């Protein structure tokens, strides 16, 4: 993944966080639920980023 690709992913991540925060504020979602939503967004983005970098892969099946 190139530097430009990482910067684009970072920009998309920031937009997703901003949109989630705005929507939760508009609908009056409480703090416990908002925290869970933020944690889920960060985990999904972190797993996706690690997969793009080749650190985390899917399940590996090896037949000998």
SEFI-970641 format. One record per atom (N, C-alpha, C, O, CB): residue number from 1; residue in three letters; x, y, z; atom name. Coordinates in steps of 0.1 Angstrom, whole numbers, always signed. Atoms other than C-alpha are relative to their C-alpha. Glycine has a CB too. Layout:
REM residues N
<atom pos="NUM" code="ALA" xx="X" yy="Y" zz="Z" site="CA"/>
...
//
This chain:
REM residues 64
<atom pos="1" code="UNK" xx="+9" yy="-12" zz="+0" site="N"/>
<atom pos="1" code="UNK" xx="+0" yy="+0" zz="+0" site="CA"/>
<atom pos="1" code="UNK" xx="+9" yy="+12" zz="+0" site="C"/>
<atom pos="1" code="UNK" xx="+18" yy="+13" zz="+8" site="O"/>
<atom pos="1" code="UNK" xx="-10" yy="+0" zz="+12" site="CB"/>
<atom pos="2" code="UNK" xx="-8" yy="-12" zz="+1" site="N"/>
<atom pos="2" code="UNK" xx="+14" yy="+33" zz="-10" site="CA"/>
<atom pos="2" code="UNK" xx="-4" yy="+11" zz="+11" site="C"/>
<atom pos="2" code="UNK" xx="-14" yy="+9" zz="+18" site="O"/>
<atom pos="2" code="UNK" xx="-1" yy="+6" zz="-14" site="CB"/>
<atom pos="3" code="UNK" xx="+3" yy="-11" zz="-9" site="N"/>
<atom pos="3" code="UNK" xx="+16" yy="+65" zz="+11" site="CA"/>
<atom pos="3" code="UNK" xx="-13" yy="+7" zz="-3" site="C"/>
<atom pos="3" code="UNK" xx="-20" yy="+10" zz="+6" site="O"/>
<atom pos="3" code="UNK" xx="+12" yy="+10" zz="+0" site="CB"/>
<atom pos="4" code="UNK" xx="+12" yy="-6" zz="+4" site="N"/>
<atom pos="4" code="UNK" xx="-12" yy="+80" zz="-9" site="CA"/>
<atom pos="4" code="UNK" xx="-12" yy="-8" zz="+4" site="C"/>
<atom pos="4" code="UNK" xx="-22" yy="-3" zz="+9" site="O"/>
<atom pos="4" code="UNK" xx="+0" yy="+3" zz="-16" site="CB"/>
<atom pos="5" code="UNK" xx="+11" yy="+9" zz="-4" site="N"/>
<atom pos="5" code="UNK" xx="-34" yy="+50" zz="-3" site="CA"/>
<atom pos="5" code="UNK" xx="-2" yy="+0" zz="+15" site="C"/>
<atom pos="5" code="UNK" xx="-14" yy="+0" zz="+19" site="O"/>
<atom pos="5" code="UNK" xx="+4" yy="-15" zz="-4" site="CB"/>
<atom pos="6" code="UNK" xx="+2" yy="-1" zz="-15" site="N"/>
<atom pos="6" code="UNK" xx="-28" yy="+52" zz="+35" site="CA"/>
<atom pos="6" code="UNK" xx="-6" yy="+13" zz="+4" site="C"/>
<atom pos="6" code="UNK" xx="-15" yy="+13" zz="+12" site="O"/>
<atom pos="6" code="UNK" xx="+14" yy="-2" zz="+7" site="CB"/>
<atom pos="7" code="UNK" xx="+6" yy="-13" zz="-3" site="N"/>
<atom pos="7" code="UNK" xx="-36" yy="+89" zz="+35" site="CA"/>
<atom pos="7" code="UNK" xx="-15" yy="+0" zz="-4" site="C"/>
<atom pos="7" code="UNK" xx="-23" yy="+6" zz="+3" site="O"/>
<atom pos="7" code="UNK" xx="+7" yy="+11" zz="-8" site="CB"/>
<atom pos="8" code="UNK" xx="+14" yy="+1" zz="+4" site="N"/>
<atom pos="8" code="UNK" xx="-69" yy="+82" zz="+16" site="CA"/>
<atom pos="8" code="UNK" xx="-8" yy="-8" zz="+10" site="C"/>
<atom pos="8" code="UNK" xx="-19" yy="-4" zz="+13" site="O"/>
<atom pos="8" code="UNK" xx="-1" yy="-6" zz="-14" site="CB"/>
<atom pos="9" code="UNK" xx="+7" yy="+8" zz="-10" site="N"/>
<atom pos="9" code="UNK" xx="-78" yy="+55" zz="+41" site="CA"/>
<atom pos="9" code="UNK" xx="-2" yy="+8" zz="+13" site="C"/>
<atom pos="9" code="UNK" xx="-12" yy="+7" zz="+19" site="O"/>
<atom pos="9" code="UNK" xx="+8" yy="-13" zz="+3" site="CB"/>
<atom pos="10" code="UNK" xx="+1" yy="-9" zz="-12" site="N"/>
<atom pos="10" code="UNK" xx="-71" yy="+79" zz="+69" site="CA"/>
<atom pos="10" code="UNK" xx="-11" yy="+10" zz="-1" site="C"/>
<atom pos="10" code="UNK" xx="-18" yy="+13" zz="+8" site="O"/>
<atom pos="10" code="UNK" xx="+14" yy="+6" zz="+3" site="CB"/>
<atom pos="11" code="UNK" xx="+11" yy="-10" zz="+3" site="N"/>
<atom pos="11" code="UNK" xx="-93" yy="+105" zz="+53" site="CA"/>
<atom pos="11" code="UNK" xx="-14" yy="-6" zz="+1" site="C"/>
<atom pos="11" code="UNK" xx="-23" yy="-1" zz="+7" site="O"/>
<atom pos="11" code="UNK" xx="+2" yy="+6" zz="-13" site="CB"/>
<atom pos="12" code="UNK" xx="+13" yy="+7" zz="-1" site="N"/>
<atom pos="12" code="UNK" xx="-121" yy="+80" zz="+49" site="CA"/>
<atom pos="12" code="UNK" xx="-4" yy="-4" zz="+14" site="C"/>
<atom pos="12" code="UNK" xx="-15" yy="-2" zz="+18" site="O"/>
<atom pos="12" code="UNK" xx="+0" yy="-13" zz="-9" site="CB"/>
<atom pos="13" code="UNK" xx="+2" yy="+4" zz="-14" site="N"/>
<atom pos="13" code="UNK" xx="-117" yy="+68" zz="+85" site="CA"/>
<atom pos="13" code="UNK" xx="-5" yy="+13" zz="+8" site="C"/>
<atom pos="13" code="UNK" xx="-14" yy="+12" zz="+16" site="O"/>
<atom pos="13" code="UNK" xx="+13" yy="-5" zz="+6" site="CB"/>
<atom pos="14" code="UNK" xx="+4" yy="-12" zz="-7" site="N"/>
<atom pos="14" code="UNK" xx="-120" yy="+104" zz="+97" site="CA"/>
<atom pos="14" code="UNK" xx="-14" yy="+5" zz="-4" site="C"/>
<atom pos="14" code="UNK" xx="-22" yy="+9" zz="+5" site="O"/>
<atom pos="14" code="UNK" xx="+10" yy="+12" zz="-3" site="CB"/>
<atom pos="15" code="UNK" xx="+13" yy="-3" zz="+4" site="N"/>
<atom pos="15" code="UNK" xx="-151" yy="+110" zz="+76" site="CA"/>
<atom pos="15" code="UNK" xx="-10" yy="-9" zz="+6" site="C"/>
<atom pos="15" code="UNK" xx="-21" yy="-4" zz="+10" site="O"/>
<atom pos="15" code="UNK" xx="-1" yy="+0" zz="-15" site="CB"/>
<atom pos="16" code="UNK" xx="+10" yy="+9" zz="-7" site="N"/>
<atom pos="16" code="UNK" xx="-168" yy="+79" zz="+90" site="CA"/>
<atom pos="16" code="UNK" xx="-2" yy="+3" zz="+14" site="C"/>
<atom pos="16" code="UNK" xx="-13" yy="+3" zz="+19" site="O"/>
<atom pos="16" code="UNK" xx="+6" yy="-15" zz="-2" site="CB"/>
<atom pos="17" code="UNK" xx="+1" yy="-4" zz="-14" site="N"/>
<atom pos="17" code="UNK" xx="-160" yy="+89" zz="+125" site="CA"/>
<atom pos="17" code="UNK" xx="-8" yy="+13" zz="+2" site="C"/>
<atom pos="17" code="UNK" xx="-17" yy="+14" zz="+10" site="O"/>
<atom pos="17" code="UNK" xx="+14" yy="+2" zz="+7" site="CB"/>
<atom pos="18" code="UNK" xx="+7" yy="-12" zz="-1" site="N"/>
<atom pos="18" code="UNK" xx="-173" yy="+124" zz="+119" site="CA"/>
<atom pos="18" code="UNK" xx="-15" yy="-2" zz="-3" site="C"/>
<atom pos="18" code="UNK" xx="-24" yy="+3" zz="+4" site="O"/>
<atom pos="18" code="UNK" xx="+5" yy="+10" zz="-10" site="CB"/>
<atom pos="19" code="UNK" xx="+14" yy="+3" zz="+4" site="N"/>
<atom pos="19" code="UNK" xx="-205" yy="+111" zz="+102" site="CA"/>
<atom pos="19" code="UNK" xx="-7" yy="-7" zz="+12" site="C"/>
<atom pos="19" code="UNK" xx="-19" yy="-4" zz="+15" site="O"/>
<atom pos="19" code="UNK" xx="-1" yy="-8" zz="-13" site="CB"/>
<atom pos="20" code="UNK" xx="+6" yy="+7" zz="-11" site="N"/>
<atom pos="20" code="UNK" xx="-211" yy="+87" zz="+131" site="CA"/>
<atom pos="20" code="UNK" xx="-3" yy="+9" zz="+12" site="C"/>
<atom pos="20" code="UNK" xx="-14" yy="+8" zz="+18" site="O"/>
<atom pos="20" code="UNK" xx="+9" yy="-12" zz="+4" site="CB"/>
<atom pos="21" code="UNK" xx="+1" yy="-10" zz="-11" site="N"/>
<atom pos="21" code="UNK" xx="-206" yy="+114" zz="+157" site="CA"/>
<atom pos="21" code="UNK" xx="-12" yy="+9" zz="-3" site="C"/>
<atom pos="21" code="UNK" xx="-20" yy="+12" zz="+6" site="O"/>
<atom pos="21" code="UNK" xx="+13" yy="+8" zz="+2" site="CB"/>
<atom pos="22" code="UNK" xx="+11" yy="-10" zz="+4" site="N"/>
<atom pos="22" code="UNK" xx="-230" yy="+138" zz="+138" site="CA"/>
<atom pos="22" code="UNK" xx="-13" yy="-7" zz="+1" site="C"/>
<atom pos="22" code="UNK" xx="-23" yy="-1" zz="+6" site="O"/>
<atom pos="22" code="UNK" xx="+3" yy="+5" zz="-14" site="CB"/>
<atom pos="23" code="UNK" xx="+13" yy="+7" zz="-1" site="N"/>
<atom pos="23" code="UNK" xx="-257" yy="+112" zz="+134" site="CA"/>
<atom pos="23" code="UNK" xx="-4" yy="-4" zz="+14" site="C"/>
<atom pos="23" code="UNK" xx="-16" yy="-3" zz="+17" site="O"/>
<atom pos="23" code="UNK" xx="+1" yy="-13" zz="-9" site="CB"/>
<atom pos="24" code="UNK" xx="+3" yy="+4" zz="-14" site="N"/>
<atom pos="24" code="UNK" xx="-255" yy="+100" zz="+170" site="CA"/>
<atom pos="24" code="UNK" xx="-5" yy="+13" zz="+8" site="C"/>
<atom pos="24" code="UNK" xx="-14" yy="+12" zz="+16" site="O"/>
<atom pos="24" code="UNK" xx="+11" yy="-6" zz="+7" site="CB"/>
<atom pos="25" code="UNK" xx="+5" yy="-13" zz="-7" site="N"/>
<atom pos="25" code="UNK" xx="-258" yy="+137" zz="+182" site="CA"/>
<atom pos="25" code="UNK" xx="-13" yy="+4" zz="-5" site="C"/>
<atom pos="25" code="UNK" xx="-21" yy="+9" zz="+3" site="O"/>
<atom pos="25" code="UNK" xx="+11" yy="+11" zz="-3" site="CB"/>
<atom pos="26" code="UNK" xx="+13" yy="-4" zz="+6" site="N"/>
<atom pos="26" code="UNK" xx="-287" yy="+143" zz="+158" site="CA"/>
<atom pos="26" code="UNK" xx="-11" yy="-8" zz="+6" site="C"/>
<atom pos="26" code="UNK" xx="-22" yy="-3" zz="+8" site="O"/>
<atom pos="26" code="UNK" xx="+1" yy="+0" zz="-15" site="CB"/>
<atom pos="27" code="UNK" xx="+11" yy="+9" zz="-5" site="N"/>
<atom pos="27" code="UNK" xx="-307" yy="+113" zz="+171" site="CA"/>
<atom pos="27" code="UNK" xx="+1" yy="-1" zz="+15" site="C"/>
<atom pos="27" code="UNK" xx="-8" yy="-8" zz="+21" site="O"/>
<atom pos="27" code="UNK" xx="+2" yy="-13" zz="-7" site="CB"/>
<atom pos="28" code="UNK" xx="+0" yy="+0" zz="-14" site="N"/>
<atom pos="28" code="UNK" xx="-297" yy="+118" zz="+207" site="CA"/>
<atom pos="28" code="UNK" xx="+4" yy="-13" zz="+6" site="C"/>
<atom pos="28" code="UNK" xx="-2" yy="-17" zz="+17" site="O"/>
<atom pos="28" code="UNK" xx="-13" yy="+4" zz="+6" site="CB"/>
<atom pos="29" code="UNK" xx="-5" yy="+13" zz="-5" site="N"/>
<atom pos="29" code="UNK" xx="-279" yy="+85" zz="+212" site="CA"/>
<atom pos="29" code="UNK" xx="+8" yy="+2" zz="+12" site="C"/>
<atom pos="29" code="UNK" xx="+16" yy="+11" zz="+13" site="O"/>
<atom pos="29" code="UNK" xx="+8" yy="-8" zz="-11" site="CB"/>
<atom pos="30" code="UNK" xx="-7" yy="-1" zz="-12" site="N"/>
<atom pos="30" code="UNK" xx="-266" yy="+80" zz="+247" site="CA"/>
<atom pos="30" code="UNK" xx="+15" yy="-3" zz="-1" site="C"/>
<atom pos="30" code="UNK" xx="+19" yy="-9" zz="-10" site="O"/>
<atom pos="30" code="UNK" xx="-7" yy="-8" zz="+11" site="CB"/>
<atom pos="31" code="UNK" xx="-15" yy="+3" zz="+0" site="N"/>
<atom pos="31" code="UNK" xx="-229" yy="+78" zz="+257" site="CA"/>
<atom pos="31" code="UNK" xx="+3" yy="-14" zz="+0" site="C"/>
<atom pos="31" code="UNK" xx="+13" yy="-18" zz="-8" site="O"/>
<atom pos="31" code="UNK" xx="+5" yy="+6" zz="+12" site="CB"/>
<atom pos="32" code="UNK" xx="-4" yy="+14" zz="+0" site="N"/>
<atom pos="32" code="UNK" xx="-228" yy="+41" zz="+264" site="CA"/>
<atom pos="32" code="UNK" xx="-1" yy="-6" zz="-15" site="C"/>
<atom pos="32" code="UNK" xx="+8" yy="-13" zz="-19" site="O"/>
<atom pos="32" code="UNK" xx="-8" yy="-9" zz="+9" site="CB"/>
<atom pos="33" code="UNK" xx="+1" yy="+6" zz="+14" site="N"/>
<atom pos="33" code="UNK" xx="-241" yy="+32" zz="+229" site="CA"/>
<atom pos="33" code="UNK" xx="+9" yy="+7" zz="-10" site="C"/>
<atom pos="33" code="UNK" xx="+15" yy="+0" zz="-18" site="O"/>
<atom pos="33" code="UNK" xx="-15" yy="+2" zz="-5" site="CB"/>
<atom pos="34" code="UNK" xx="-9" yy="-7" zz="+9" site="N"/>
<atom pos="34" code="UNK" xx="-220" yy="+59" zz="+212" site="CA"/>
<atom pos="34" code="UNK" xx="+14" yy="-6" zz="+2" site="C"/>
<atom pos="34" code="UNK" xx="+21" yy="-7" zz="-8" site="O"/>
<atom pos="34" code="UNK" xx="+0" yy="+15" zz="+4" site="CB"/>
<atom pos="35" code="UNK" xx="-13" yy="+6" zz="-2" site="N"/>
<atom pos="35" code="UNK" xx="-189" yy="+44" zz="+228" site="CA"/>
<atom pos="35" code="UNK" xx="+1" yy="-13" zz="-6" site="C"/>
<atom pos="35" code="UNK" xx="+12" yy="-16" zz="-13" site="O"/>
<atom pos="35" code="UNK" xx="+3" yy="-1" zz="+15" site="CB"/>
<atom pos="36" code="UNK" xx="+0" yy="+13" zz="+6" site="N"/>
<atom pos="36" code="UNK" xx="-198" yy="+10" zz="+216" site="CA"/>
<atom pos="36" code="UNK" xx="+2" yy="+1" zz="-15" site="C"/>
<atom pos="36" code="UNK" xx="+9" yy="-6" zz="-22" site="O"/>
<atom pos="36" code="UNK" xx="-12" yy="-9" zz="+3" site="CB"/>
<atom pos="37" code="UNK" xx="-1" yy="-3" zz="+14" site="N"/>
<atom pos="37" code="UNK" xx="-203" yy="+24" zz="+181" site="CA"/>
<atom pos="37" code="UNK" xx="+14" yy="+4" zz="-4" site="C"/>
<atom pos="37" code="UNK" xx="+19" yy="-1" zz="-14" site="O"/>
<atom pos="37" code="UNK" xx="-10" yy="+10" zz="-5" site="CB"/>
<atom pos="38" code="UNK" xx="-14" yy="-5" zz="+3" site="N"/>
<atom pos="38" code="UNK" xx="-169" yy="+42" zz="+181" site="CA"/>
<atom pos="38" code="UNK" xx="+10" yy="-12" zz="+1" site="C"/>
<atom pos="38" code="UNK" xx="+18" yy="-13" zz="-8" site="O"/>
<atom pos="38" code="UNK" xx="+4" yy="+11" zz="+10" site="CB"/>
<atom pos="39" code="UNK" xx="-10" yy="+12" zz="-1" site="N"/>
<atom pos="39" code="UNK" xx="-151" yy="+10" zz="+193" site="CA"/>
<atom pos="39" code="UNK" xx="-2" yy="-9" zz="-11" site="C"/>
<atom pos="39" code="UNK" xx="+8" yy="-14" zz="-17" site="O"/>
<atom pos="39" code="UNK" xx="-3" yy="-7" zz="+14" site="CB"/>
<atom pos="40" code="UNK" xx="+2" yy="+9" zz="+11" site="N"/>
<atom pos="40" code="UNK" xx="-167" yy="-11" zz="+166" site="CA"/>
<atom pos="40" code="UNK" xx="+5" yy="+6" zz="-13" site="C"/>
<atom pos="40" code="UNK" xx="+11" yy="-1" zz="-21" site="O"/>
<atom pos="40" code="UNK" xx="-15" yy="-3" zz="-2" site="CB"/>
<atom pos="41" code="UNK" xx="-6" yy="-6" zz="+12" site="N"/>
<atom pos="41" code="UNK" xx="-158" yy="+14" zz="+139" site="CA"/>
<atom pos="41" code="UNK" xx="+15" yy="+0" zz="+0" site="C"/>
<atom pos="41" code="UNK" xx="+21" yy="-4" zz="-10" site="O"/>
<atom pos="41" code="UNK" xx="-5" yy="+15" zz="-1" site="CB"/>
<atom pos="42" code="UNK" xx="-15" yy="+0" zz="-1" site="N"/>
<atom pos="42" code="UNK" xx="-122" yy="+16" zz="+151" site="CA"/>
<atom pos="42" code="UNK" xx="+5" yy="-14" zz="-2" site="C"/>
<atom pos="42" code="UNK" xx="+15" yy="-16" zz="-9" site="O"/>
<atom pos="42" code="UNK" xx="+5" yy="+5" zz="+14" site="CB"/>
<atom pos="43" code="UNK" xx="-5" yy="+14" zz="+2" site="N"/>
<atom pos="43" code="UNK" xx="-119" yy="-22" zz="+153" site="CA"/>
<atom pos="43" code="UNK" xx="-2" yy="-5" zz="-14" site="C"/>
<atom pos="43" code="UNK" xx="+8" yy="-11" zz="-20" site="O"/>
<atom pos="43" code="UNK" xx="-9" yy="-9" zz="+9" site="CB"/>
<atom pos="44" code="UNK" xx="+1" yy="+4" zz="+14" site="N"/>
<atom pos="44" code="UNK" xx="-133" yy="-27" zz="+118" site="CA"/>
<atom pos="44" code="UNK" xx="+11" yy="+7" zz="-9" site="C"/>
<atom pos="44" code="UNK" xx="+16" yy="+0" zz="-17" site="O"/>
<atom pos="44" code="UNK" xx="-14" yy="+4" zz="-5" site="CB"/>
<atom pos="45" code="UNK" xx="-10" yy="-7" zz="+8" site="N"/>
<atom pos="45" code="UNK" xx="-110" yy="+0" zz="+104" site="CA"/>
<atom pos="45" code="UNK" xx="+14" yy="-6" zz="+3" site="C"/>
<atom pos="45" code="UNK" xx="+22" yy="-7" zz="-7" site="O"/>
<atom pos="45" code="UNK" xx="+0" yy="+15" zz="+2" site="CB"/>
<atom pos="46" code="UNK" xx="-13" yy="+6" zz="-4" site="N"/>
<atom pos="46" code="UNK" xx="-80" yy="-15" zz="+123" site="CA"/>
<atom pos="46" code="UNK" xx="+2" yy="-13" zz="-7" site="C"/>
<atom pos="46" code="UNK" xx="+13" yy="-16" zz="-12" site="O"/>
<atom pos="46" code="UNK" xx="+2" yy="-1" zz="+15" site="CB"/>
<atom pos="47" code="UNK" xx="-1" yy="+13" zz="+7" site="N"/>
<atom pos="47" code="UNK" xx="-87" yy="-50" zz="+110" site="CA"/>
<atom pos="47" code="UNK" xx="+2" yy="+1" zz="-15" site="C"/>
<atom pos="47" code="UNK" xx="+10" yy="-6" zz="-21" site="O"/>
<atom pos="47" code="UNK" xx="-12" yy="-9" zz="+4" site="CB"/>
<atom pos="48" code="UNK" xx="-1" yy="-3" zz="+14" site="N"/>
<atom pos="48" code="UNK" xx="-91" yy="-37" zz="+75" site="CA"/>
<atom pos="48" code="UNK" xx="+14" yy="+5" zz="-4" site="C"/>
<atom pos="48" code="UNK" xx="+20" yy="+0" zz="-13" site="O"/>
<atom pos="48" code="UNK" xx="-11" yy="+10" zz="-5" site="CB"/>
<atom pos="49" code="UNK" xx="-13" yy="-5" zz="+2" site="N"/>
<atom pos="49" code="UNK" xx="-59" yy="-18" zz="+77" site="CA"/>
<atom pos="49" code="UNK" xx="+11" yy="-10" zz="+1" site="C"/>
<atom pos="49" code="UNK" xx="+20" yy="-11" zz="-7" site="O"/>
<atom pos="49" code="UNK" xx="+3" yy="+12" zz="+9" site="CB"/>
<atom pos="50" code="UNK" xx="-10" yy="+10" zz="-2" site="N"/>
<atom pos="50" code="UNK" xx="-39" yy="-47" zz="+91" site="CA"/>
<atom pos="50" code="UNK" xx="-1" yy="-11" zz="-12" site="C"/>
<atom pos="50" code="UNK" xx="+9" yy="-16" zz="-16" site="O"/>
<atom pos="50" code="UNK" xx="-3" yy="-7" zz="+13" site="CB"/>
<atom pos="51" code="UNK" xx="+1" yy="+9" zz="+11" site="N"/>
<atom pos="51" code="UNK" xx="-53" yy="-69" zz="+63" site="CA"/>
<atom pos="51" code="UNK" xx="+7" yy="+6" zz="-13" site="C"/>
<atom pos="51" code="UNK" xx="+13" yy="-2" zz="-20" site="O"/>
<atom pos="51" code="UNK" xx="-15" yy="-4" zz="-3" site="CB"/>
<atom pos="52" code="UNK" xx="-6" yy="-6" zz="+11" site="N"/>
<atom pos="52" code="UNK" xx="-42" yy="-44" zz="+37" site="CA"/>
<atom pos="52" code="UNK" xx="+15" yy="+0" zz="+1" site="C"/>
<atom pos="52" code="UNK" xx="+22" yy="-1" zz="-9" site="O"/>
<atom pos="52" code="UNK" xx="-5" yy="+14" zz="-1" site="CB"/>
<atom pos="53" code="UNK" xx="-15" yy="+1" zz="-2" site="N"/>
<atom pos="53" code="UNK" xx="-7" yy="-44" zz="+52" site="CA"/>
<atom pos="53" code="UNK" xx="+6" yy="-14" zz="+0" site="C"/>
<atom pos="53" code="UNK" xx="+18" yy="-16" zz="+0" site="O"/>
<atom pos="53" code="UNK" xx="+3" yy="+7" zz="+13" site="CB"/>
<atom pos="54" code="UNK" xx="-4" yy="+14" zz="+0" site="N"/>
<atom pos="54" code="UNK" xx="-6" yy="-82" zz="+52" site="CA"/>
<atom pos="54" code="UNK" xx="+3" yy="-6" zz="+13" site="C"/>
<atom pos="54" code="UNK" xx="+9" yy="-16" zz="+14" site="O"/>
<atom pos="54" code="UNK" xx="+12" yy="-1" zz="-9" site="CB"/>
<atom pos="55" code="UNK" xx="-3" yy="+5" zz="-13" site="N"/>
<atom pos="55" code="UNK" xx="-3" yy="-86" zz="+89" site="CA"/>
<atom pos="55" code="UNK" xx="-11" yy="-10" zz="+5" site="C"/>
<atom pos="55" code="UNK" xx="-7" yy="-21" zz="+10" site="O"/>
<atom pos="55" code="UNK" xx="+0" yy="+11" zz="+11" site="CB"/>
<atom pos="56" code="UNK" xx="+11" yy="+9" zz="-4" site="N"/>
<atom pos="56" code="UNK" xx="-37" yy="-103" zz="+95" site="CA"/>
<atom pos="56" code="UNK" xx="-6" yy="-6" zz="-13" site="C"/>
<atom pos="56" code="UNK" xx="-9" yy="+1" zz="-22" site="O"/>
<atom pos="56" code="UNK" xx="-11" yy="+8" zz="+8" site="CB"/>
<atom pos="57" code="UNK" xx="+7" yy="+7" zz="+11" site="N"/>
<atom pos="57" code="UNK" xx="-50" yy="-129" zz="+71" site="CA"/>
<atom pos="57" code="UNK" xx="-12" yy="-7" zz="+4" site="C"/>
<atom pos="57" code="UNK" xx="-15" yy="-8" zz="+16" site="O"/>
<atom pos="57" code="UNK" xx="+10" yy="-9" zz="-7" site="CB"/>
<atom pos="58" code="UNK" xx="+11" yy="+8" zz="-3" site="N"/>
<atom pos="58" code="UNK" xx="-80" yy="-150" zz="+69" site="CA"/>
<atom pos="58" code="UNK" xx="+4" yy="-13" zz="+5" site="C"/>
<atom pos="58" code="UNK" xx="+16" yy="-16" zz="+8" site="O"/>
<atom pos="58" code="UNK" xx="-9" yy="-1" zz="-13" site="CB"/>
<atom pos="59" code="UNK" xx="-3" yy="+13" zz="-6" site="N"/>
<atom pos="59" code="UNK" xx="-83" yy="-185" zz="+82" site="CA"/>
<atom pos="59" code="UNK" xx="+9" yy="-7" zz="-10" site="C"/>
<atom pos="59" code="UNK" xx="+7" yy="-7" zz="-22" site="O"/>
<atom pos="59" code="UNK" xx="-12" yy="-8" zz="+3" site="CB"/>
<atom pos="60" code="UNK" xx="-10" yy="+7" zz="+8" site="N"/>
<atom pos="60" code="UNK" xx="-54" yy="-206" zz="+69" site="CA"/>
<atom pos="60" code="UNK" xx="-3" yy="-15" zz="+1" site="C"/>
<atom pos="60" code="UNK" xx="-3" yy="-21" zz="+12" site="O"/>
<atom pos="60" code="UNK" xx="+15" yy="+3" zz="+4" site="CB"/>
<atom pos="61" code="UNK" xx="+2" yy="+14" zz="+0" site="N"/>
<atom pos="61" code="UNK" xx="-61" yy="-242" zz="+58" site="CA"/>
<atom pos="61" code="UNK" xx="+12" yy="-6" zz="-7" site="C"/>
<atom pos="61" code="UNK" xx="+14" yy="-3" zz="-19" site="O"/>
<atom pos="61" code="UNK" xx="-13" yy="-3" zz="-7" site="CB"/>
<atom pos="62" code="UNK" xx="-12" yy="+6" zz="+7" site="N"/>
<atom pos="62" code="UNK" xx="-30" yy="-263" zz="+51" site="CA"/>
<atom pos="62" code="UNK" xx="-2" yy="-15" zz="+0" site="C"/>
<atom pos="62" code="UNK" xx="-4" yy="-22" zz="+11" site="O"/>
<atom pos="62" code="UNK" xx="+13" yy="+3" zz="+8" site="CB"/>
<atom pos="63" code="UNK" xx="+1" yy="+14" zz="+2" site="N"/>
<atom pos="63" code="UNK" xx="-33" yy="-298" zz="+38" site="CA"/>
<atom pos="63" code="UNK" xx="+13" yy="-6" zz="-3" site="C"/>
<atom pos="63" code="UNK" xx="+20" yy="-2" zz="-12" site="O"/>
<atom pos="63" code="UNK" xx="-11" yy="-4" zz="-11" site="CB"/>
<atom pos="64" code="UNK" xx="-13" yy="+6" zz="+3" site="N"/>
<atom pos="64" code="UNK" xx="-3" yy="-321" zz="+40" site="CA"/>
<atom pos="64" code="UNK" xx="-2" yy="-13" zz="-6" site="C"/>
<atom pos="64" code="UNK" xx="+8" yy="-20" zz="-9" site="O"/>
<atom pos="64" code="UNK" xx="+8" yy="-2" zz="+13" site="CB"/>
//
